[in-house]
Amino acid sequence: MDNENNESEIFRSSSSDDDEPTLDLDLNALQQLASSRLNRHCVHTRRLTKGLYNEIYLLQFEAGPDCIARLSCDLTHPAAKFASEVATMKYIAQNTSIKVPEVYDWDGTVHNPIKIPYILMERHGPVVNIAQTLLNCQLFFFTQNSVYVDTLLELWMKCQFEEIGCLYMDSMTSTFRIGPIVDPVFYVEGRNAIPSSTGPFRSMQELFDALIQKEKNFFGIRGVQELMKKQRMDQITAASQVANLIEQMITLQAKLFKPFDKSIDQKPFFLVHGTLWNLCQYPIWIQEVEVPFRNFTDLEVQECYEKQKLREFFHGEMVAKLGSRSGQILEIKNEIRESKN
């Protein structure tokens, strides 16, 4: 009972205030689906929380362990997104020591009894928001638990690839492969109807070129309509803006084929969650606070000194754990912040 109360508290503290259900879900149908797919009788279903794209439910059974159901709130995501997520979970489980919930069943389409894309997976203790945890690097070096740093290091050391794309699994042979990138930038707002290359790519240069080409095609076909609808522009103004934007994209695309920073394309490529740019951020409580034309007290001067030492330590740990590029990003972000003050 204590574990269940603790789990509920975790979800209350991690969920937003606006945490009402968004799915038109038939709970009986969900129970029947789980019973059928897992071949044991589901007796209770309880909604736990929701994120940006999913709602999470706890399923309990007459016999056997509980199960977590992750239900998609956004039906625009293609089925390949779910196929890649499931493949990635299985790949990590097979190739690292990282604890990954087992996937029992999944369907990335609406052609199932609950008419919602879903993943049924093992309940791995209290469910926490791993995505948010991985991206909040201030938790890495200023807590006693360094599991998240170790997780990233193991992913980067053991999950290496020669191409840029998403992981998929051949269900017949149980082998993994790198396939097309499934990212909203390629399919939101009608972009999926515009043919384009989605990889896999042999270099970042190829990926950037494909992204720019996709946007160029999208705005060439839909840009005027989108600006008139979303920004209430008249047709002449919208057409002018689109023409200027496409010209900028052409210029940007041409620059890709000038001498390219080869360090960006050093192989192998790694399995990552989020980006290194997101990870490289000084924790808020050690950031420098600038107050122009103010005399600091002795205590405040001491606090500033201690924060500087912590930033130096944090910088050193980032470089040691994640490489010299992380230190460069920290410095760039600091310069950007100073330029705004």
One Martini backbone bead per residue (centre of mass of N, CA, C, O) as a GRO file, in nm:
protein
  341
    1MET     BB    1   0.058   0.063  -0.020
    2ASP     BB    2   0.300   0.253  -0.003
    3ASN     BB    3   0.388   0.227  -0.300
    4GLU     BB    4   0.125   0.344  -0.419
    5ASN     BB    5   0.141   0.618  -0.278
    6ASN     BB    6   0.417   0.699  -0.391
    7GLU     BB    7   0.335   0.688  -0.689
    8SER     BB    8   0.111   0.900  -0.674
    9GLU     BB    9   0.299   1.130  -0.579
   10ILE     BB   10   0.481   1.136  -0.824
   11PHE     BB   11   0.255   1.213  -1.026
   12ARG     BB   12   0.159   1.473  -0.889
   13SER     BB   13   0.446   1.618  -0.905
   14SER     BB   14   0.483   1.570  -1.238
   15SER     BB   15   0.225   1.700  -1.299
   16SER     BB   16   0.006   1.896  -1.419
   17ASP     BB   17  -0.270   2.079  -1.350
   18ASP     BB   18  -0.356   1.995  -1.648
   19ASP     BB   19  -0.469   1.651  -1.587
   20GLU     BB   20  -0.679   1.576  -1.780
   21PRO     BB   21  -0.835   1.387  -1.976
   22THR     BB   22  -0.807   1.339  -2.350
   23LEU     BB   23  -0.933   1.065  -2.381
   24ASP     BB   24  -1.164   0.851  -2.554
   25LEU     BB   25  -1.199   0.598  -2.326
   26ASP     BB   26  -1.249   0.248  -2.303
   27LEU     BB   27  -1.190   0.064  -2.029
   28ASN     BB   28  -1.308  -0.210  -2.108
   29ALA     BB   29  -1.147  -0.236  -2.370
   30LEU     BB   30  -0.869  -0.228  -2.235
   31GLN     BB   31  -0.906  -0.481  -2.061
   32GLN     BB   32  -0.962  -0.674  -2.297
   33LEU     BB   33  -0.702  -0.629  -2.445
   34ALA     BB   34  -0.507  -0.716  -2.218
   35SER     BB   35  -0.623  -0.998  -2.178
   36SER     BB   36  -0.569  -1.096  -2.468
   37ARG     BB   37  -0.258  -1.025  -2.506
   38LEU     BB   38  -0.168  -1.160  -2.205
   39ASN     BB   39  -0.346  -1.403  -2.105
   40ARG     BB   40  -0.501  -1.230  -1.873
   41HIS     BB   41  -0.702  -1.102  -1.622
   42CYS     BB   42  -0.834  -0.787  -1.620
   43VAL     BB   43  -0.959  -0.593  -1.322
   44HIS     BB   44  -0.787  -0.311  -1.343
   45THR     BB   45  -0.808   0.054  -1.407
   46ARG     BB   46  -0.558   0.328  -1.391
   47ARG     BB   47  -0.497   0.650  -1.400
   48LEU     BB   48  -0.199   0.842  -1.371
   49THR     BB   49  -0.106   1.008  -1.642
   50LYS     BB   50   0.030   1.285  -1.843
   51GLY     BB   51   0.161   1.407  -2.134
   52LEU     BB   52   0.216   1.542  -2.434
   53TYR     BB   53   0.148   1.239  -2.595
   54ASN     BB   54   0.052   1.080  -2.324
   55GLU     BB   55  -0.114   0.817  -2.152
   56ILE     BB   56  -0.122   0.662  -1.823
   57TYR     BB   57  -0.173   0.315  -1.728
   58LEU     BB   58  -0.290   0.092  -1.480
   59LEU     BB   59  -0.268  -0.265  -1.480
   60GLN     BB   60  -0.466  -0.523  -1.331
   61PHE     BB   61  -0.456  -0.867  -1.217
   62GLU     BB   62  -0.552  -1.173  -1.111
   63ALA     BB   63  -0.270  -1.259  -1.238
   64GLY     BB   64   0.015  -1.125  -1.195
   65PRO     BB   65   0.157  -0.861  -1.311
   66ASP     BB   66   0.163  -0.559  -1.379
   67CYS     BB   67   0.069  -0.289  -1.613
   68ILE     BB   68   0.160  -0.067  -1.875
   69ALA     BB   69  -0.020   0.196  -2.043
   70ARG     BB   70   0.052   0.359  -2.355
   71LEU     BB   71  -0.130   0.639  -2.479
   72SER     BB   72  -0.207   0.816  -2.752
   73CYS     BB   73  -0.290   1.170  -2.814
   74ASP     BB   74  -0.154   1.152  -3.113
   75LEU     BB   75  -0.264   1.062  -3.442
   76THR     BB   76  -0.017   1.174  -3.627
   77HIS     BB   77   0.150   0.950  -3.557
   78PRO     BB   78   0.325   0.717  -3.687
   79ALA     BB   79   0.381   0.382  -3.667
   80ALA     BB   80   0.696   0.404  -3.683
   81LYS     BB   81   0.738   0.534  -3.406
   82PHE     BB   82   0.664   0.279  -3.242
   83ALA     BB   83   0.860   0.082  -3.373
   84SER     BB   84   1.115   0.238  -3.281
   85GLU     BB   85   1.068   0.241  -2.974
   86VAL     BB   86   1.062  -0.064  -2.936
   87ALA     BB   87   1.338  -0.126  -3.062
   88THR     BB   88   1.504   0.047  -2.866
   89MET     BB   89   1.431  -0.103  -2.607
   90LYS     BB   90   1.543  -0.378  -2.705
   91TYR     BB   91   1.831  -0.291  -2.768
   92ILE     BB   92   1.911  -0.195  -2.486
   93ALA     BB   93   1.852  -0.462  -2.338
   94GLN     BB   94   2.064  -0.635  -2.521
   95ASN     BB   95   2.331  -0.408  -2.505
   96THR     BB   96   2.272  -0.348  -2.199
   97SER     BB   97   2.227  -0.275  -1.837
   98ILE     BB   98   1.975  -0.132  -1.878
   99LYS     BB   99   1.667  -0.073  -1.747
  100VAL     BB  100   1.400  -0.219  -1.937
  101PRO     BB  101   1.098  -0.247  -2.028
  102GLU     BB  102   0.889  -0.480  -2.125
  103VAL     BB  103   0.731  -0.562  -2.425
  104TYR     BB  104   0.418  -0.710  -2.490
  105ASP     BB  105   0.255  -0.482  -2.662
  106TRP     BB  106   0.160  -0.334  -2.992
  107ASP     BB  107   0.003  -0.033  -3.162
  108GLY     BB  108   0.036   0.233  -3.412
  109THR     BB  109  -0.269   0.220  -3.455
  110VAL     BB  110  -0.641   0.235  -3.487
  111HIS     BB  111  -0.658  -0.092  -3.553
  112ASN     BB  112  -0.819  -0.142  -3.267
  113PRO     BB  113  -1.026  -0.182  -2.996
  114ILE     BB  114  -0.944   0.132  -2.886
  115LYS     BB  115  -0.845   0.334  -3.122
  116ILE     BB  116  -0.538   0.342  -3.001
  117PRO     BB  117  -0.230   0.391  -2.965
  118TYR     BB  118  -0.005   0.136  -2.817
  119ILE     BB  119   0.168   0.030  -2.504
  120LEU     BB  120   0.263  -0.272  -2.346
  121MET     BB  121   0.425  -0.280  -2.023
  122GLU     BB  122   0.632  -0.312  -1.787
  123ARG     BB  123   0.645  -0.279  -1.446
  124HIS     BB  124   0.907  -0.052  -1.309
  125GLY     BB  125   0.795   0.046  -1.080
  126PRO     BB  126   0.806   0.354  -1.052
  127VAL     BB  127   0.700   0.595  -1.266
  128VAL     BB  128   0.916   0.795  -1.456
  129ASN     BB  129   1.053   1.087  -1.606
  130ILE     BB  130   1.311   1.024  -1.802
  131ALA     BB  131   1.326   1.252  -2.004
  132GLN     BB  132   1.353   1.480  -1.797
  133THR     BB  133   1.597   1.368  -1.645
  134LEU     BB  134   1.801   1.361  -1.884
  135LEU     BB  135   1.771   1.684  -1.940
  136ASN     BB  136   1.852   1.733  -1.628
  137CYS     BB  137   2.178   1.786  -1.557
  138GLN     BB  138   2.166   1.888  -1.256
  139LEU     BB  139   2.131   1.587  -1.146
  140PHE     BB  140   2.412   1.456  -1.205
  141PHE     BB  141   2.630   1.633  -1.001
  142PHE     BB  142   2.412   1.711  -0.737
  143THR     BB  143   2.404   1.408  -0.661
  144GLN     BB  144   2.453   1.085  -0.543
  145ASN     BB  145   2.319   0.993  -0.812
  146SER     BB  146   2.477   0.864  -1.130
  147VAL     BB  147   2.289   0.699  -1.327
  148TYR     BB  148   2.247   0.900  -1.571
  149VAL     BB  149   2.535   0.918  -1.662
  150ASP     BB  150   2.580   0.614  -1.704
  151THR     BB  151   2.362   0.585  -1.916
  152LEU     BB  152   2.485   0.768  -2.132
  153LEU     BB  153   2.760   0.628  -2.155
  154GLU     BB  154   2.650   0.349  -2.242
  155LEU     BB  155   2.511   0.443  -2.497
  156TRP     BB  156   2.771   0.569  -2.635
  157MET     BB  157   2.957   0.302  -2.615
  158LYS     BB  158   2.734   0.068  -2.732
  159CYS     BB  159   2.554   0.271  -2.929
  160GLN     BB  160   2.666   0.230  -3.254
  161PHE     BB  161   2.674   0.407  -3.579
  162GLU     BB  162   2.686   0.471  -3.946
  163GLU     BB  163   2.400   0.605  -3.916
  164ILE     BB  164   2.118   0.826  -3.960
  165GLY     BB  165   1.839   0.736  -3.746
  166CYS     BB  166   1.616   0.476  -3.684
  167LEU     BB  167   1.515   0.215  -3.503
  168TYR     BB  168   1.473  -0.127  -3.611
  169MET     BB  169   1.278  -0.442  -3.639
  170ASP     BB  170   1.300  -0.771  -3.737
  171SER     BB  171   1.061  -1.002  -3.658
  172MET     BB  172   1.181  -1.257  -3.805
  173THR     BB  173   1.508  -1.211  -3.708
  174SER     BB  174   1.579  -1.004  -3.471
  175THR     BB  175   1.692  -0.757  -3.620
  176PHE     BB  176   1.875  -0.463  -3.661
  177ARG     BB  177   1.807  -0.124  -3.793
  178ILE     BB  178   1.854   0.154  -3.996
  179GLY     BB  179   1.616   0.408  -4.053
  180PRO     BB  180   1.396   0.622  -4.076
  181ILE     BB  181   1.301   0.926  -3.970
  182VAL     BB  182   1.092   0.996  -3.676
  183ASP     BB  183   0.969   1.325  -3.706
  184PRO     BB  184   0.768   1.597  -3.692
  185VAL     BB  185   0.925   1.765  -3.912
  186PHE     BB  186   0.818   1.545  -4.140
  187TYR     BB  187   0.470   1.543  -4.059
  188VAL     BB  188   0.358   1.800  -3.983
  189GLU     BB  189   0.114   1.984  -4.128
  190GLY     BB  190   0.135   1.789  -4.404
  191ARG     BB  191   0.432   1.678  -4.466
  192ASN     BB  192   0.365   1.372  -4.534
  193ALA     BB  193   0.256   1.459  -4.837
  194ILE     BB  194   0.564   1.524  -4.888
  195PRO     BB  195   0.807   1.422  -5.062
  196SER     BB  196   1.097   1.269  -4.892
  197SER     BB  197   1.383   1.239  -4.727
  198THR     BB  198   1.441   1.017  -4.416
  199GLY     BB  199   1.632   0.800  -4.467
  200PRO     BB  200   1.918   0.715  -4.407
  201PHE     BB  201   2.217   0.884  -4.304
  202ARG     BB  202   2.572   0.947  -4.354
  203SER     BB  203   2.515   1.253  -4.258
  204MET     BB  204   2.453   1.569  -4.146
  205GLN     BB  205   2.451   1.701  -4.421
  206GLU     BB  206   2.220   1.530  -4.535
  207LEU     BB  207   2.010   1.599  -4.321
  208PHE     BB  208   2.000   1.907  -4.358
  209ASP     BB  209   1.924   1.901  -4.657
  210ALA     BB  210   1.652   1.750  -4.617
  211LEU     BB  211   1.518   1.956  -4.428
  212ILE     BB  212   1.528   2.200  -4.617
  213GLN     BB  213   1.380   2.069  -4.856
  214LYS     BB  214   1.118   2.015  -4.706
  215GLU     BB  215   1.052   2.314  -4.638
  216LYS     BB  216   1.059   2.420  -4.924
  217ASN     BB  217   0.824   2.243  -5.027
  218PHE     BB  218   0.611   2.322  -4.820
  219PHE     BB  219   0.608   2.634  -4.874
  220GLY     BB  220   0.554   2.610  -5.180
  221ILE     BB  221   0.264   2.470  -5.124
  222ARG     BB  222   0.160   2.588  -4.809
  223GLY     BB  223   0.251   2.872  -4.708
  224VAL     BB  224   0.030   3.074  -4.783
  225GLN     BB  225  -0.201   2.929  -4.639
  226GLU     BB  226  -0.077   2.931  -4.353
  227LEU     BB  227  -0.045   3.242  -4.317
  228MET     BB  228  -0.343   3.316  -4.365
  229LYS     BB  229  -0.451   3.141  -4.128
  230LYS     BB  230  -0.249   3.205  -3.873
  231GLN     BB  231  -0.176   3.536  -3.952
  232ARG     BB  232  -0.381   3.693  -4.128
  233MET     BB  233  -0.298   3.723  -4.420
  234ASP     BB  234  -0.257   3.833  -4.712
  235GLN     BB  235  -0.170   3.703  -5.012
  236ILE     BB  236   0.061   3.897  -5.090
  237THR     BB  237   0.220   3.889  -4.824
  238ALA     BB  238   0.252   3.582  -4.806
  239ALA     BB  239   0.403   3.544  -5.076
  240SER     BB  240   0.646   3.722  -5.001
  241GLN     BB  241   0.738   3.567  -4.750
  242VAL     BB  242   0.782   3.295  -4.889
  243ALA     BB  243   0.992   3.387  -5.093
  244ASN     BB  244   1.202   3.478  -4.881
  245LEU     BB  245   1.229   3.208  -4.733
  246ILE     BB  246   1.324   3.037  -4.975
  247GLU     BB  247   1.580   3.201  -5.028
  248GLN     BB  248   1.711   3.136  -4.754
  249MET     BB  249   1.717   2.829  -4.795
  250ILE     BB  250   1.898   2.828  -5.044
  251THR     BB  251   2.139   2.959  -4.906
  252LEU     BB  252   2.171   2.748  -4.680
  253GLN     BB  253   2.208   2.501  -4.866
  254ALA     BB  254   2.466   2.602  -5.010
  255LYS     BB  255   2.647   2.610  -4.748
  256LEU     BB  256   2.672   2.300  -4.707
  257PHE     BB  257   2.885   2.276  -4.970
  258LYS     BB  258   3.079   2.386  -4.807
  259PRO     BB  259   3.297   2.373  -4.586
  260PHE     BB  260   3.274   2.123  -4.351
  261ASP     BB  261   3.238   2.019  -4.028
  262LYS     BB  262   3.380   1.713  -3.967
  263SER     BB  263   3.331   1.675  -3.656
  264ILE     BB  264   3.021   1.625  -3.682
  265ASP     BB  265   3.086   1.347  -3.875
  266GLN     BB  266   3.188   1.160  -3.669
  267LYS     BB  267   3.253   0.835  -3.645
  268PRO     BB  268   3.027   0.725  -3.471
  269PHE     BB  269   2.702   0.710  -3.402
  270PHE     BB  270   2.453   0.786  -3.150
  271LEU     BB  271   2.248   0.704  -2.893
  272VAL     BB  272   1.993   0.944  -2.817
  273HIS     BB  273   1.856   1.182  -2.574
  274GLY     BB  274   1.825   1.429  -2.721
  275THR     BB  275   2.067   1.685  -2.667
  276LEU     BB  276   2.361   1.836  -2.598
  277TRP     BB  277   2.245   2.119  -2.572
  278ASN     BB  278   2.042   2.045  -2.341
  279LEU     BB  279   2.258   1.935  -2.134
  280CYS     BB  280   2.415   2.214  -2.154
  281GLN     BB  281   2.349   2.328  -1.825
  282TYR     BB  282   2.340   2.526  -1.578
  283PRO     BB  283   2.236   2.531  -1.287
  284ILE     BB  284   2.039   2.767  -1.145
  285TRP     BB  285   2.199   2.777  -0.853
  286ILE     BB  286   2.494   2.855  -1.024
  287GLN     BB  287   2.423   3.094  -1.159
  288GLU     BB  288   2.488   3.401  -1.271
  289VAL     BB  289   2.406   3.711  -1.106
  290GLU     BB  290   2.323   4.017  -1.257
  291VAL     BB  291   2.365   4.348  -1.091
  292PRO     BB  292   2.364   4.650  -1.173
  293PHE     BB  293   2.483   4.887  -0.962
  294ARG     BB  294   2.580   4.686  -0.721
  295ASN     BB  295   2.653   4.628  -0.387
  296PHE     BB  296   2.800   4.373  -0.230
  297THR     BB  297   2.812   4.168   0.008
  298ASP     BB  298   3.011   3.951   0.163
  299LEU     BB  299   2.815   3.712   0.130
  300GLU     BB  300   2.765   3.749  -0.178
  301VAL     BB  301   3.057   3.717  -0.265
  302GLN     BB  302   3.087   3.429  -0.156
  303GLU     BB  303   2.862   3.306  -0.329
  304CYS     BB  304   2.989   3.373  -0.603
  305TYR     BB  305   3.244   3.210  -0.558
  306GLU     BB  306   3.104   2.932  -0.519
  307LYS     BB  307   2.961   2.927  -0.794
  308GLN     BB  308   3.214   2.935  -0.965
  309LYS     BB  309   3.330   2.666  -0.860
  310LEU     BB  310   3.085   2.496  -0.952
  311ARG     BB  311   3.110   2.562  -1.253
  312GLU     BB  312   3.391   2.442  -1.286
  313PHE     BB  313   3.313   2.159  -1.199
  314PHE     BB  314   3.088   2.112  -1.405
  315HIS     BB  315   3.260   2.155  -1.656
  316GLY     BB  316   3.461   1.925  -1.597
  317GLU     BB  317   3.249   1.695  -1.590
  318MET     BB  318   3.137   1.728  -1.873
  319VAL     BB  319   3.404   1.679  -2.022
  320ALA     BB  320   3.468   1.401  -1.893
  321LYS     BB  321   3.188   1.263  -1.980
  322LEU     BB  322   3.113   1.429  -2.285
  323GLY     BB  323   3.330   1.620  -2.371
  324SER     BB  324   3.450   1.911  -2.518
  325ARG     BB  325   3.184   2.011  -2.652
  326SER     BB  326   3.034   2.072  -2.386
  327GLY     BB  327   3.214   2.311  -2.302
  328GLN     BB  328   3.156   2.486  -2.550
  329ILE     BB  329   2.850   2.514  -2.502
  330LEU     BB  330   2.863   2.650  -2.228
  331GLU     BB  331   3.015   2.902  -2.335
  332ILE     BB  332   2.809   2.991  -2.544
  333LYS     BB  333   2.570   3.027  -2.348
  334ASN     BB  334   2.712   3.239  -2.173
  335GLU     BB  335   2.748   3.449  -2.398
  336ILE     BB  336   2.450   3.482  -2.463
  337ARG     BB  337   2.361   3.577  -2.183
  338GLU     BB  338   2.551   3.827  -2.167
  339SER     BB  339   2.437   3.972  -2.429
  340LYS     BB  340   2.143   4.018  -2.288
  341ASN     BB  341   2.244   4.209  -2.036
   0.00000   0.00000   0.00000
